[in-house]
């Protein structure tokens, strides 16, 4: 997928955060882009646009192929943004585990929470993790 970015549960797996083992690849794709039709692997597409789609992308090598993946802080912020799709428990686990493993900084989390417009949602959870 030329403009797709690995996100949410698949990105958590790539970064080693949490216990989620998705059976499909979660991809962020631009609006009005057709969802790729593949037999293997199964793809779960999430639509994003603007800075939510373009910021926080890292190029990682997965099985010898360079793949665009959202960084750990952006992935955790996205988990809160899409908490109705993946579950609040998954977002909280990602926040706790990422913070414990020191893969997240408060500044980066706040930056991506602002971009994803979930800063007010995340604020009490960020305060509880740092307390």
Backbone atoms as SQL, in Angstrom:
CREATE TABLE atoms (id INTEGER PRIMARY KEY, chain TEXT, resi INTEGER, resn TEXT, atom TEXT, x REAL, y REAL, z REAL);
INSERT INTO atoms VALUES
  (1, 'A', 1, 'UNK', 'N', 0.852, -1.178, 0.000),
  (2, 'A', 1, 'UNK', 'CA', 0.000, 0.000, 0.000),
  (3, 'A', 1, 'UNK', 'C', 0.894, 1.237, 0.000),
  (4, 'A', 2, 'UNK', 'N', 0.961, 1.965, -1.091),
  (5, 'A', 2, 'UNK', 'CA', 1.929, 3.055, -1.215),
  (6, 'A', 2, 'UNK', 'C', 1.762, 4.178, -0.184),
  (7, 'A', 3, 'UNK', 'N', 0.534, 4.551, 0.162),
  (8, 'A', 3, 'UNK', 'CA', 0.345, 5.652, 1.110),
  (9, 'A', 3, 'UNK', 'C', -0.178, 5.171, 2.455),
  (10, 'A', 4, 'UNK', 'N', -0.193, 3.863, 2.669),
  (11, 'A', 4, 'UNK', 'CA', -0.671, 3.314, 3.933),
  (12, 'A', 4, 'UNK', 'C', 0.429, 3.283, 4.983),
  (13, 'A', 5, 'UNK', 'N', 0.007, 3.368, 6.245),
  (14, 'A', 5, 'UNK', 'CA', 0.944, 3.342, 7.366),
  (15, 'A', 5, 'UNK', 'C', 0.427, 2.327, 8.383),
  (16, 'A', 6, 'UNK', 'N', 1.297, 1.449, 8.847),
  (17, 'A', 6, 'UNK', 'CA', 0.910, 0.463, 9.862),
  (18, 'A', 6, 'UNK', 'C', 0.558, 1.214, 11.139),
  (19, 'A', 7, 'UNK', 'N', -0.603, 0.891, 11.718),
  (20, 'A', 7, 'UNK', 'CA', -1.085, 1.653, 12.865),
  (21, 'A', 7, 'UNK', 'C', -1.743, 0.743, 13.902),
  (22, 'A', 8, 'UNK', 'N', -2.177, 1.346, 14.985),
  (23, 'A', 8, 'UNK', 'CA', -2.954, 0.735, 16.063),
  (24, 'A', 8, 'UNK', 'C', -2.391, -0.607, 16.531),
  (25, 'A', 9, 'UNK', 'N', -3.184, -1.666, 16.491),
  (26, 'A', 9, 'UNK', 'CA', -2.761, -2.936, 17.082),
  (27, 'A', 9, 'UNK', 'C', -1.514, -3.508, 16.419),
  (28, 'A', 10, 'UNK', 'N', -1.400, -3.346, 15.108),
  (29, 'A', 10, 'UNK', 'CA', -0.212, -3.854, 14.411),
  (30, 'A', 10, 'UNK', 'C', 1.030, -3.065, 14.803),
  (31, 'A', 11, 'UNK', 'N', 0.896, -1.745, 14.959),
  (32, 'A', 11, 'UNK', 'CA', 2.031, -0.924, 15.374),
  (33, 'A', 11, 'UNK', 'C', 2.428, -1.237, 16.815),
  (34, 'A', 12, 'UNK', 'N', 1.446, -1.492, 17.682),
  (35, 'A', 12, 'UNK', 'CA', 1.760, -1.887, 19.060),
  (36, 'A', 12, 'UNK', 'C', 2.606, -3.150, 19.051),
  (37, 'A', 13, 'UNK', 'N', 2.239, -4.091, 18.192),
  (38, 'A', 13, 'UNK', 'CA', 2.977, -5.354, 18.086),
  (39, 'A', 13, 'UNK', 'C', 4.406, -5.123, 17.600),
  (40, 'A', 14, 'UNK', 'N', 4.560, -4.259, 16.600),
  (41, 'A', 14, 'UNK', 'CA', 5.895, -3.963, 16.062),
  (42, 'A', 14, 'UNK', 'C', 6.785, -3.338, 17.133),
  (43, 'A', 15, 'UNK', 'N', 6.208, -2.456, 17.964),
  (44, 'A', 15, 'UNK', 'CA', 6.975, -1.772, 19.008),
  (45, 'A', 15, 'UNK', 'C', 7.123, -2.602, 20.285),
  (46, 'A', 16, 'UNK', 'N', 6.455, -3.750, 20.362),
  (47, 'A', 16, 'UNK', 'CA', 6.557, -4.599, 21.543),
  (48, 'A', 16, 'UNK', 'C', 5.833, -4.041, 22.746),
  (49, 'A', 17, 'UNK', 'N', 4.740, -3.339, 22.504),
  (50, 'A', 17, 'UNK', 'CA', 3.942, -2.746, 23.582),
  (51, 'A', 17, 'UNK', 'C', 2.651, -3.527, 23.722),
  (52, 'A', 18, 'UNK', 'N', 2.315, -3.902, 24.951),
  (53, 'A', 18, 'UNK', 'CA', 1.047, -4.574, 25.217),
  (54, 'A', 18, 'UNK', 'C', 1.068, -6.042, 24.854),
  (55, 'A', 19, 'UNK', 'N', -0.101, -6.647, 24.965),
  (56, 'A', 19, 'UNK', 'CA', -0.224, -8.085, 24.739),
  (57, 'A', 19, 'UNK', 'C', -1.086, -8.416, 23.526),
  (58, 'A', 20, 'UNK', 'N', -1.473, -7.413, 22.761),
  (59, 'A', 20, 'UNK', 'CA', -2.358, -7.649, 21.624),
  (60, 'A', 20, 'UNK', 'C', -1.628, -8.396, 20.512),
  (61, 'A', 21, 'UNK', 'N', -2.300, -9.378, 19.942),
  (62, 'A', 21, 'UNK', 'CA', -1.758, -10.136, 18.811),
  (63, 'A', 21, 'UNK', 'C', -2.805, -10.110, 17.690),
  (64, 'A', 22, 'UNK', 'N', -2.803, -9.048, 16.878),
  (65, 'A', 22, 'UNK', 'CA', -3.848, -8.917, 15.858),
  (66, 'A', 22, 'UNK', 'C', -3.727, -9.992, 14.776),
  (67, 'A', 23, 'UNK', 'N', -4.868, -10.457, 14.297),
  (68, 'A', 23, 'UNK', 'CA', -4.880, -11.460, 13.235),
  (69, 'A', 23, 'UNK', 'C', -4.950, -10.806, 11.868),
  (70, 'A', 24, 'UNK', 'N', -4.989, -9.470, 11.844),
  (71, 'A', 24, 'UNK', 'CA', -5.009, -8.722, 10.594),
  (72, 'A', 24, 'UNK', 'C', -4.070, -7.526, 10.723),
  (73, 'A', 25, 'UNK', 'N', -3.650, -6.978, 9.601),
  (74, 'A', 25, 'UNK', 'CA', -2.760, -5.823, 9.602),
  (75, 'A', 25, 'UNK', 'C', -3.629, -4.565, 9.620),
  (76, 'A', 26, 'UNK', 'N', -3.400, -3.717, 10.613),
  (77, 'A', 26, 'UNK', 'CA', -4.128, -2.454, 10.725),
  (78, 'A', 26, 'UNK', 'C', -3.355, -1.396, 9.949),
  (79, 'A', 27, 'UNK', 'N', -4.010, -0.775, 8.961),
  (80, 'A', 27, 'UNK', 'CA', -3.388, 0.228, 8.102),
  (81, 'A', 27, 'UNK', 'C', -4.162, 1.534, 8.170),
  (82, 'A', 28, 'UNK', 'N', -3.440, 2.638, 8.307),
  (83, 'A', 28, 'UNK', 'CA', -4.038, 3.963, 8.174),
  (84, 'A', 28, 'UNK', 'C', -3.906, 4.358, 6.709),
  (85, 'A', 29, 'UNK', 'N', -5.028, 4.728, 6.106),
  (86, 'A', 29, 'UNK', 'CA', -5.016, 5.126, 4.701),
  (87, 'A', 29, 'UNK', 'C', -5.729, 6.465, 4.558),
  (88, 'A', 30, 'UNK', 'N', -5.392, 7.226, 3.512),
  (89, 'A', 30, 'UNK', 'CA', -6.068, 8.517, 3.284),
  (90, 'A', 30, 'UNK', 'C', -7.538, 8.313, 2.928),
  (91, 'A', 31, 'UNK', 'N', -8.334, 9.349, 3.188),
  (92, 'A', 31, 'UNK', 'CA', -9.739, 9.322, 2.795),
  (93, 'A', 31, 'UNK', 'C', -9.843, 9.153, 1.282),
  (94, 'A', 32, 'UNK', 'N', -10.910, 8.534, 0.846),
  (95, 'A', 32, 'UNK', 'CA', -11.193, 8.300, -0.577),
  (96, 'A', 32, 'UNK', 'C', -10.146, 7.435, -1.270),
  (97, 'A', 33, 'UNK', 'N', -9.396, 6.662, -0.501),
  (98, 'A', 33, 'UNK', 'CA', -8.465, 5.689, -1.065),
  (99, 'A', 33, 'UNK', 'C', -9.103, 4.316, -0.915),
  (100, 'A', 34, 'UNK', 'N', -9.169, 3.528, -1.973),
  (101, 'A', 34, 'UNK', 'CA', -9.797, 2.211, -1.837),
  (102, 'A', 34, 'UNK', 'C', -9.011, 1.300, -0.898),
  (103, 'A', 35, 'UNK', 'N', -9.738, 0.499, -0.155),
  (104, 'A', 35, 'UNK', 'CA', -9.111, -0.462, 0.753),
  (105, 'A', 35, 'UNK', 'C', -8.489, -1.569, -0.089),
  (106, 'A', 36, 'UNK', 'N', -7.229, -1.901, 0.179),
  (107, 'A', 36, 'UNK', 'CA', -6.596, -2.960, -0.619),
  (108, 'A', 36, 'UNK', 'C', -7.286, -4.305, -0.423),
  (109, 'A', 37, 'UNK', 'N', -7.474, -5.013, -1.502),
  (110, 'A', 37, 'UNK', 'CA', -8.107, -6.332, -1.451),
  (111, 'A', 37, 'UNK', 'C', -7.017, -7.394, -1.540),
  (112, 'A', 38, 'UNK', 'N', -6.684, -7.966, -0.404),
  (113, 'A', 38, 'UNK', 'CA', -5.650, -8.991, -0.345),
  (114, 'A', 38, 'UNK', 'C', -6.204, -10.234, 0.334),
  (115, 'A', 39, 'UNK', 'N', -5.745, -11.393, -0.131),
  (116, 'A', 39, 'UNK', 'CA', -6.124, -12.629, 0.552),
  (117, 'A', 39, 'UNK', 'C', -5.297, -12.787, 1.823),
  (118, 'A', 40, 'UNK', 'N', -4.007, -12.570, 1.705),
  (119, 'A', 40, 'UNK', 'CA', -3.100, -12.660, 2.852),
  (120, 'A', 40, 'UNK', 'C', -2.156, -11.488, 2.828),
  (121, 'A', 41, 'UNK', 'N', -1.909, -10.809, 3.843),
  (122, 'A', 41, 'UNK', 'CA', -2.603, -10.850, 5.130),
  (123, 'A', 41, 'UNK', 'C', -3.927, -10.091, 5.069),
  (124, 'A', 42, 'UNK', 'N', -4.801, -10.390, 6.008),
  (125, 'A', 42, 'UNK', 'CA', -6.061, -9.651, 6.108),
  (126, 'A', 42, 'UNK', 'C', -5.732, -8.215, 6.521),
  (127, 'A', 43, 'UNK', 'N', -6.466, -7.252, 5.966),
  (128, 'A', 43, 'UNK', 'CA', -6.196, -5.839, 6.227),
  (129, 'A', 43, 'UNK', 'C', -7.418, -5.194, 6.871),
  (130, 'A', 44, 'UNK', 'N', -7.180, -4.439, 7.932),
  (131, 'A', 44, 'UNK', 'CA', -8.219, -3.630, 8.564),
  (132, 'A', 44, 'UNK', 'C', -7.812, -2.172, 8.352),
  (133, 'A', 45, 'UNK', 'N', -8.553, -1.448, 7.527),
  (134, 'A', 45, 'UNK', 'CA', -8.198, -0.074, 7.173),
  (135, 'A', 45, 'UNK', 'C', -8.868, 0.926, 8.104),
  (136, 'A', 46, 'UNK', 'N', -8.105, 1.949, 8.471),
  (137, 'A', 46, 'UNK', 'CA', -8.603, 3.065, 9.275),
  (138, 'A', 46, 'UNK', 'C', -8.310, 4.325, 8.477),
  (139, 'A', 47, 'UNK', 'N', -9.280, 5.189, 8.326),
  (140, 'A', 47, 'UNK', 'CA', -9.108, 6.400, 7.518),
  (141, 'A', 47, 'UNK', 'C', -8.579, 7.546, 8.377),
  (142, 'A', 48, 'UNK', 'N', -7.539, 8.197, 7.873),
  (143, 'A', 48, 'UNK', 'CA', -6.960, 9.363, 8.536),
  (144, 'A', 48, 'UNK', 'C', -6.632, 10.397, 7.475),
  (145, 'A', 49, 'UNK', 'N', -6.442, 11.643, 7.915),
  (146, 'A', 49, 'UNK', 'CA', -6.058, 12.689, 6.976),
  (147, 'A', 49, 'UNK', 'C', -5.212, 13.730, 7.686),
  (148, 'A', 50, 'UNK', 'N', -4.570, 14.588, 6.902),
  (149, 'A', 50, 'UNK', 'CA', -3.779, 15.687, 7.445),
  (150, 'A', 50, 'UNK', 'C', -2.633, 15.210, 8.313),
  (151, 'A', 51, 'UNK', 'N', -2.324, 15.979, 9.369),
  (152, 'A', 51, 'UNK', 'CA', -1.206, 15.626, 10.247),
  (153, 'A', 51, 'UNK', 'C', -1.401, 14.282, 10.954),
  (154, 'A', 52, 'UNK', 'N', -2.649, 13.871, 11.177),
  (155, 'A', 52, 'UNK', 'CA', -2.905, 12.579, 11.823),
  (156, 'A', 52, 'UNK', 'C', -2.356, 11.428, 10.976),
  (157, 'A', 53, 'UNK', 'N', -2.259, 11.633, 9.665),
  (158, 'A', 53, 'UNK', 'CA', -1.752, 10.595, 8.773),
  (159, 'A', 53, 'UNK', 'C', -0.265, 10.771, 8.452),
  (160, 'A', 54, 'UNK', 'N', 0.228, 11.995, 8.522),
  (161, 'A', 54, 'UNK', 'CA', 1.588, 12.246, 8.046),
  (162, 'A', 54, 'UNK', 'C', 2.631, 12.389, 9.146),
  (163, 'A', 55, 'UNK', 'N', 2.220, 12.650, 10.385),
  (164, 'A', 55, 'UNK', 'CA', 3.203, 12.862, 11.466),
  (165, 'A', 55, 'UNK', 'C', 3.474, 11.577, 12.236),
  (166, 'A', 56, 'UNK', 'N', 4.702, 11.450, 12.714),
  (167, 'A', 56, 'UNK', 'CA', 5.069, 10.332, 13.573),
  (168, 'A', 56, 'UNK', 'C', 5.366, 9.038, 12.842),
  (169, 'A', 57, 'UNK', 'N', 5.737, 9.127, 11.580),
  (170, 'A', 57, 'UNK', 'CA', 6.002, 7.912, 10.804),
  (171, 'A', 57, 'UNK', 'C', 7.483, 7.546, 10.902),
  (172, 'A', 58, 'UNK', 'N', 7.747, 6.292, 11.211),
  (173, 'A', 58, 'UNK', 'CA', 9.101, 5.738, 11.202),
  (174, 'A', 58, 'UNK', 'C', 9.164, 4.691, 10.101),
  (175, 'A', 59, 'UNK', 'N', 10.320, 4.548, 9.508),
  (176, 'A', 59, 'UNK', 'CA', 10.521, 3.493, 8.505),
  (177, 'A', 59, 'UNK', 'C', 11.308, 2.376, 9.177),
  (178, 'A', 60, 'UNK', 'N', 10.648, 1.247, 9.390),
  (179, 'A', 60, 'UNK', 'CA', 11.276, 0.108, 10.059),
  (180, 'A', 60, 'UNK', 'C', 11.413, -1.047, 9.086),
  (181, 'A', 61, 'UNK', 'N', 12.393, -1.902, 9.332),
  (182, 'A', 61, 'UNK', 'CA', 12.567, -3.094, 8.515),
  (183, 'A', 61, 'UNK', 'C', 11.869, -4.261, 9.195),
  (184, 'A', 62, 'UNK', 'N', 10.848, -4.795, 8.532),
  (185, 'A', 62, 'UNK', 'CA', 10.090, -5.940, 9.034),
  (186, 'A', 62, 'UNK', 'C', 10.237, -7.053, 8.009),
  (187, 'A', 63, 'UNK', 'N', 10.847, -8.153, 8.411),
  (188, 'A', 63, 'UNK', 'CA', 11.086, -9.288, 7.509),
  (189, 'A', 63, 'UNK', 'C', 11.813, -8.857, 6.237),
  (190, 'A', 64, 'UNK', 'N', 12.766, -7.937, 6.391),
  (191, 'A', 64, 'UNK', 'CA', 13.585, -7.511, 5.260),
  (192, 'A', 64, 'UNK', 'C', 12.952, -6.482, 4.355),
  (193, 'A', 65, 'UNK', 'N', 11.797, -5.974, 4.709),
  (194, 'A', 65, 'UNK', 'CA', 11.103, -4.988, 3.884),
  (195, 'A', 65, 'UNK', 'C', 10.944, -3.700, 4.696),
  (196, 'A', 66, 'UNK', 'N', 11.220, -2.557, 4.072),
  (197, 'A', 66, 'UNK', 'CA', 11.043, -1.280, 4.765),
  (198, 'A', 66, 'UNK', 'C', 9.557, -0.934, 4.784),
  (199, 'A', 67, 'UNK', 'N', 9.036, -0.726, 6.006),
  (200, 'A', 67, 'UNK', 'CA', 7.603, -0.517, 6.191),
  (201, 'A', 67, 'UNK', 'C', 7.385, 0.770, 6.990),
  (202, 'A', 68, 'UNK', 'N', 6.448, 1.641, 6.545),
  (203, 'A', 68, 'UNK', 'CA', 6.124, 2.819, 7.351),
  (204, 'A', 68, 'UNK', 'C', 5.239, 2.412, 8.531),
  (205, 'A', 69, 'UNK', 'N', 5.654, 2.805, 9.735),
  (206, 'A', 69, 'UNK', 'CA', 4.930, 2.466, 10.959),
  (207, 'A', 69, 'UNK', 'C', 4.875, 3.721, 11.813),
  (208, 'A', 70, 'UNK', 'N', 3.730, 3.990, 12.445),
  (209, 'A', 70, 'UNK', 'CA', 3.671, 5.115, 13.373),
  (210, 'A', 70, 'UNK', 'C', 4.549, 4.818, 14.578),
  (211, 'A', 71, 'UNK', 'N', 5.211, 5.848, 15.125),
  (212, 'A', 71, 'UNK', 'CA', 6.063, 5.653, 16.293),
  (213, 'A', 71, 'UNK', 'C', 5.212, 5.306, 17.521),
  (214, 'A', 72, 'UNK', 'N', 5.861, 4.939, 18.610),
  (215, 'A', 72, 'UNK', 'CA', 5.155, 4.431, 19.789),
  (216, 'A', 72, 'UNK', 'C', 4.203, 5.469, 20.379),
  (217, 'A', 73, 'UNK', 'N', 4.635, 6.723, 20.502),
  (218, 'A', 73, 'UNK', 'CA', 3.785, 7.753, 21.103),
  (219, 'A', 73, 'UNK', 'C', 2.557, 8.028, 20.232),
  (220, 'A', 74, 'UNK', 'N', 2.742, 8.099, 18.931),
  (221, 'A', 74, 'UNK', 'CA', 1.615, 8.325, 18.007),
  (222, 'A', 74, 'UNK', 'C', 0.649, 7.152, 18.064),
  (223, 'A', 75, 'UNK', 'N', 1.179, 5.950, 18.168),
  (224, 'A', 75, 'UNK', 'CA', 0.339, 4.758, 18.233),
  (225, 'A', 75, 'UNK', 'C', -0.529, 4.768, 19.486),
  (226, 'A', 76, 'UNK', 'N', 0.041, 5.139, 20.623),
  (227, 'A', 76, 'UNK', 'CA', -0.739, 5.189, 21.864),
  (228, 'A', 76, 'UNK', 'C', -1.824, 6.259, 21.766),
  (229, 'A', 77, 'UNK', 'N', -1.489, 7.424, 21.217),
  (230, 'A', 77, 'UNK', 'CA', -2.495, 8.473, 21.030),
  (231, 'A', 77, 'UNK', 'C', -3.609, 7.988, 20.095),
  (232, 'A', 78, 'UNK', 'N', -3.235, 7.280, 19.033),
  (233, 'A', 78, 'UNK', 'CA', -4.229, 6.727, 18.115),
  (234, 'A', 78, 'UNK', 'C', -5.130, 5.710, 18.811),
  (235, 'A', 79, 'UNK', 'N', -4.572, 4.943, 19.737),
  (236, 'A', 79, 'UNK', 'CA', -5.375, 3.971, 20.476),
  (237, 'A', 79, 'UNK', 'C', -6.484, 4.671, 21.261),
  (238, 'A', 80, 'UNK', 'N', -6.183, 5.835, 21.815),
  (239, 'A', 80, 'UNK', 'CA', -7.217, 6.590, 22.516),
  (240, 'A', 80, 'UNK', 'C', -8.213, 7.191, 21.528),
  (241, 'A', 81, 'UNK', 'N', -7.733, 7.633, 20.374),
  (242, 'A', 81, 'UNK', 'CA', -8.635, 8.193, 19.371),
  (243, 'A', 81, 'UNK', 'C', -9.623, 7.133, 18.863),
  (244, 'A', 82, 'UNK', 'N', -9.134, 5.923, 18.671),
  (245, 'A', 82, 'UNK', 'CA', -9.977, 4.840, 18.150),
  (246, 'A', 82, 'UNK', 'C', -10.373, 3.859, 19.254),
  (247, 'A', 83, 'UNK', 'N', -10.531, 4.366, 20.475),
  (248, 'A', 83, 'UNK', 'CA', -10.854, 3.508, 21.619),
  (249, 'A', 83, 'UNK', 'C', -12.192, 2.807, 21.457),
  (250, 'A', 84, 'UNK', 'N', -13.103, 3.378, 20.674),
  (251, 'A', 84, 'UNK', 'CA', -14.389, 2.713, 20.453),
  (252, 'A', 84, 'UNK', 'C', -14.253, 1.517, 19.517),
  (253, 'A', 85, 'UNK', 'N', -13.227, 1.502, 18.686),
  (254, 'A', 85, 'UNK', 'CA', -12.994, 0.370, 17.771),
  (255, 'A', 85, 'UNK', 'C', -12.170, -0.730, 18.431),
  (256, 'A', 86, 'UNK', 'N', -11.149, -0.333, 19.207),
  (257, 'A', 86, 'UNK', 'CA', -10.235, -1.345, 19.750),
  (258, 'A', 86, 'UNK', 'C', -10.446, -1.595, 21.239),
  (259, 'A', 87, 'UNK', 'N', -11.127, -0.685, 21.918),
  (260, 'A', 87, 'UNK', 'CA', -11.397, -0.850, 23.345),
  (261, 'A', 87, 'UNK', 'C', -10.522, 0.044, 24.200),
  (262, 'A', 88, 'UNK', 'N', -11.105, 0.658, 25.212),
  (263, 'A', 88, 'UNK', 'CA', -10.360, 1.524, 26.123),
  (264, 'A', 88, 'UNK', 'C', -9.321, 0.729, 26.899),
  (265, 'A', 89, 'UNK', 'N', -9.627, -0.533, 27.198),
  (266, 'A', 89, 'UNK', 'CA', -8.667, -1.361, 27.930),
  (267, 'A', 89, 'UNK', 'C', -7.366, -1.540, 27.150),
  (268, 'A', 90, 'UNK', 'N', -7.451, -1.652, 25.836),
  (269, 'A', 90, 'UNK', 'CA', -6.256, -1.785, 24.995),
  (270, 'A', 90, 'UNK', 'C', -5.449, -0.491, 25.040),
  (271, 'A', 91, 'UNK', 'N', -6.131, 0.647, 24.968),
  (272, 'A', 91, 'UNK', 'CA', -5.446, 1.937, 25.013),
  (273, 'A', 91, 'UNK', 'C', -4.747, 2.133, 26.360),
  (274, 'A', 92, 'UNK', 'N', -5.412, 1.782, 27.442),
  (275, 'A', 92, 'UNK', 'CA', -4.813, 1.933, 28.772),
  (276, 'A', 92, 'UNK', 'C', -3.621, 0.997, 28.955),
  (277, 'A', 93, 'UNK', 'N', -3.753, -0.239, 28.468),
  (278, 'A', 93, 'UNK', 'CA', -2.643, -1.186, 28.547),
  (279, 'A', 93, 'UNK', 'C', -1.438, -0.672, 27.752),
  (280, 'A', 94, 'UNK', 'N', -1.689, -0.112, 26.571),
  (281, 'A', 94, 'UNK', 'CA', -0.613, 0.420, 25.735),
  (282, 'A', 94, 'UNK', 'C', 0.078, 1.588, 26.434),
  (283, 'A', 95, 'UNK', 'N', -0.698, 2.462, 27.049),
  (284, 'A', 95, 'UNK', 'CA', -0.120, 3.602, 27.759),
  (285, 'A', 95, 'UNK', 'C', 0.743, 3.136, 28.929),
  (286, 'A', 96, 'UNK', 'N', 0.203, 2.240, 29.742),
  (287, 'A', 96, 'UNK', 'CA', 0.951, 1.753, 30.914),
  (288, 'A', 96, 'UNK', 'C', 2.223, 1.008, 30.495),
  (289, 'A', 97, 'UNK', 'N', 2.080, 0.109, 29.531),
  (290, 'A', 97, 'UNK', 'CA', 3.215, -0.716, 29.116),
  (291, 'A', 97, 'UNK', 'C', 4.282, 0.130, 28.416),
  (292, 'A', 98, 'UNK', 'N', 3.871, 1.020, 27.534),
  (293, 'A', 98, 'UNK', 'CA', 4.818, 1.889, 26.835),
  (294, 'A', 98, 'UNK', 'C', 5.561, 2.796, 27.803),
  (295, 'A', 99, 'UNK', 'N', 4.859, 3.308, 28.816),
  (296, 'A', 99, 'UNK', 'CA', 5.485, 4.166, 29.812),
  (297, 'A', 99, 'UNK', 'C', 6.466, 3.363, 30.672),
  (298, 'A', 100, 'UNK', 'N', 6.065, 2.160, 31.072),
  (299, 'A', 100, 'UNK', 'CA', 6.917, 1.300, 31.899),
  (300, 'A', 100, 'UNK', 'C', 8.190, 0.920, 31.152),
  (301, 'A', 101, 'UNK', 'N', 8.068, 0.643, 29.857),
  (302, 'A', 101, 'UNK', 'CA', 9.233, 0.269, 29.046),
  (303, 'A', 101, 'UNK', 'C', 10.055, 1.481, 28.595),
  (304, 'A', 102, 'UNK', 'N', 9.622, 2.673, 28.983),
  (305, 'A', 102, 'UNK', 'CA', 10.298, 3.926, 28.614),
  (306, 'A', 102, 'UNK', 'C', 10.366, 4.129, 27.104),
  (307, 'A', 103, 'UNK', 'N', 9.316, 3.740, 26.412),
  (308, 'A', 103, 'UNK', 'CA', 9.248, 3.953, 24.966),
  (309, 'A', 103, 'UNK', 'C', 8.477, 5.228, 24.637),
  (310, 'A', 104, 'UNK', 'N', 7.939, 5.884, 25.680),
  (311, 'A', 104, 'UNK', 'CA', 7.116, 7.078, 25.499),
  (312, 'A', 104, 'UNK', 'C', 7.656, 8.209, 26.354),
  (313, 'A', 105, 'UNK', 'N', 7.519, 9.433, 25.849),
  (314, 'A', 105, 'UNK', 'CA', 7.778, 10.608, 26.673),
  (315, 'A', 105, 'UNK', 'C', 6.474, 11.389, 26.787),
  (316, 'A', 106, 'UNK', 'N', 6.337, 12.123, 27.871),
  (317, 'A', 106, 'UNK', 'CA', 5.121, 12.895, 28.069),
  (318, 'A', 106, 'UNK', 'C', 4.959, 13.954, 26.987),
  (319, 'A', 107, 'UNK', 'N', 6.066, 14.583, 26.584),
  (320, 'A', 107, 'UNK', 'CA', 5.994, 15.611, 25.538),
  (321, 'A', 107, 'UNK', 'C', 5.495, 15.029, 24.219),
  (322, 'A', 108, 'UNK', 'N', 6.026, 13.876, 23.840),
  (323, 'A', 108, 'UNK', 'CA', 5.606, 13.243, 22.580),
  (324, 'A', 108, 'UNK', 'C', 4.148, 12.807, 22.662),
  (325, 'A', 109, 'UNK', 'N', 3.744, 12.213, 23.779),
  (326, 'A', 109, 'UNK', 'CA', 2.346, 11.796, 23.944),
  (327, 'A', 109, 'UNK', 'C', 1.412, 12.991, 23.822),
  (328, 'A', 110, 'UNK', 'N', 1.769, 14.083, 24.486),
  (329, 'A', 110, 'UNK', 'CA', 0.915, 15.268, 24.464),
  (330, 'A', 110, 'UNK', 'C', 0.843, 15.855, 23.055),
  (331, 'A', 111, 'UNK', 'N', 1.971, 15.869, 22.341),
  (332, 'A', 111, 'UNK', 'CA', 2.015, 16.380, 20.961),
  (333, 'A', 111, 'UNK', 'C', 1.045, 15.603, 20.070),
  (334, 'A', 112, 'UNK', 'N', 1.131, 14.275, 20.117),
  (335, 'A', 112, 'UNK', 'CA', 0.267, 13.460, 19.254),
  (336, 'A', 112, 'UNK', 'C', -1.177, 13.438, 19.742),
  (337, 'A', 113, 'UNK', 'N', -1.399, 13.576, 21.044),
  (338, 'A', 113, 'UNK', 'CA', -2.768, 13.664, 21.570),
  (339, 'A', 113, 'UNK', 'C', -3.429, 14.939, 21.056),
  (340, 'A', 114, 'UNK', 'N', -2.667, 16.018, 20.955),
  (341, 'A', 114, 'UNK', 'CA', -3.197, 17.272, 20.421),
  (342, 'A', 114, 'UNK', 'C', -3.522, 17.130, 18.938),
  (343, 'A', 115, 'UNK', 'N', -2.641, 16.492, 18.186),
  (344, 'A', 115, 'UNK', 'CA', -2.888, 16.272, 16.758),
  (345, 'A', 115, 'UNK', 'C', -4.139, 15.417, 16.549),
  (346, 'A', 116, 'UNK', 'N', -4.293, 14.367, 17.362),
  (347, 'A', 116, 'UNK', 'CA', -5.441, 13.460, 17.246),
  (348, 'A', 116, 'UNK', 'C', -6.695, 14.002, 17.930),
  (349, 'A', 117, 'UNK', 'N', -6.592, 15.167, 18.563),
  (350, 'A', 117, 'UNK', 'CA', -7.700, 15.808, 19.269),
  (351, 'A', 117, 'UNK', 'C', -8.259, 14.944, 20.396),
  (352, 'A', 118, 'UNK', 'N', -7.374, 14.282, 21.139),
  (353, 'A', 118, 'UNK', 'CA', -7.800, 13.479, 22.289),
  (354, 'A', 118, 'UNK', 'C', -7.052, 13.895, 23.556),
  (355, 'A', 119, 'UNK', 'N', -6.506, 15.108, 23.569),
  (356, 'A', 119, 'UNK', 'CA', -5.731, 15.570, 24.728),
  (357, 'A', 119, 'UNK', 'C', -6.586, 15.576, 25.992),
  (358, 'A', 120, 'UNK', 'N', -7.837, 16.052, 25.895),
  (359, 'A', 120, 'UNK', 'CA', -8.705, 16.093, 27.077),
  (360, 'A', 120, 'UNK', 'C', -9.105, 14.696, 27.534),
  (361, 'A', 121, 'UNK', 'N', -9.223, 13.777, 26.605),
  (362, 'A', 121, 'UNK', 'CA', -9.548, 12.391, 26.951),
  (363, 'A', 121, 'UNK', 'C', -8.367, 11.739, 27.664),
  (364, 'A', 122, 'UNK', 'N', -7.164, 11.997, 27.168),
  (365, 'A', 122, 'UNK', 'CA', -5.971, 11.346, 27.703),
  (366, 'A', 122, 'UNK', 'C', -5.453, 11.959, 28.997),
  (367, 'A', 123, 'UNK', 'N', -5.771, 13.219, 29.254),
  (368, 'A', 123, 'UNK', 'CA', -5.200, 13.944, 30.395),
  (369, 'A', 123, 'UNK', 'C', -5.283, 13.181, 31.714),
  (370, 'A', 124, 'UNK', 'N', -6.448, 12.686, 32.154),
  (371, 'A', 124, 'UNK', 'CA', -6.478, 11.989, 33.448),
  (372, 'A', 124, 'UNK', 'C', -5.648, 10.710, 33.462),
  (373, 'A', 125, 'UNK', 'N', -5.562, 10.025, 32.332),
  (374, 'A', 125, 'UNK', 'CA', -4.769, 8.787, 32.271),
  (375, 'A', 125, 'UNK', 'C', -3.274, 9.103, 32.299),
  (376, 'A', 126, 'UNK', 'N', -2.881, 10.191, 31.643),
  (377, 'A', 126, 'UNK', 'CA', -1.470, 10.604, 31.675),
  (378, 'A', 126, 'UNK', 'C', -1.070, 10.998, 33.088),
  (379, 'A', 127, 'UNK', 'N', -1.964, 11.697, 33.793),
  (380, 'A', 127, 'UNK', 'CA', -1.676, 12.100, 35.164),
  (381, 'A', 127, 'UNK', 'C', -1.554, 10.884, 36.086),
  (382, 'A', 128, 'UNK', 'N', -2.395, 9.876, 35.855),
  (383, 'A', 128, 'UNK', 'CA', -2.359, 8.699, 36.724),
  (384, 'A', 128, 'UNK', 'C', -1.108, 7.856, 36.472),
  (385, 'A', 129, 'UNK', 'N', -0.610, 7.851, 35.238),
  (386, 'A', 129, 'UNK', 'CA', 0.590, 7.057, 34.917),
  (387, 'A', 129, 'UNK', 'C', 1.827, 7.687, 35.546),
  (388, 'A', 130, 'UNK', 'N', 1.884, 9.019, 35.562),
  (389, 'A', 130, 'UNK', 'CA', 3.070, 9.693, 36.085),
  (390, 'A', 130, 'UNK', 'C', 3.032, 9.869, 37.594),
  (391, 'A', 131, 'UNK', 'N', 1.894, 9.634, 38.210),
  (392, 'A', 131, 'UNK', 'CA', 1.774, 9.844, 39.667),
  (393, 'A', 131, 'UNK', 'C', 2.426, 8.712, 40.438);
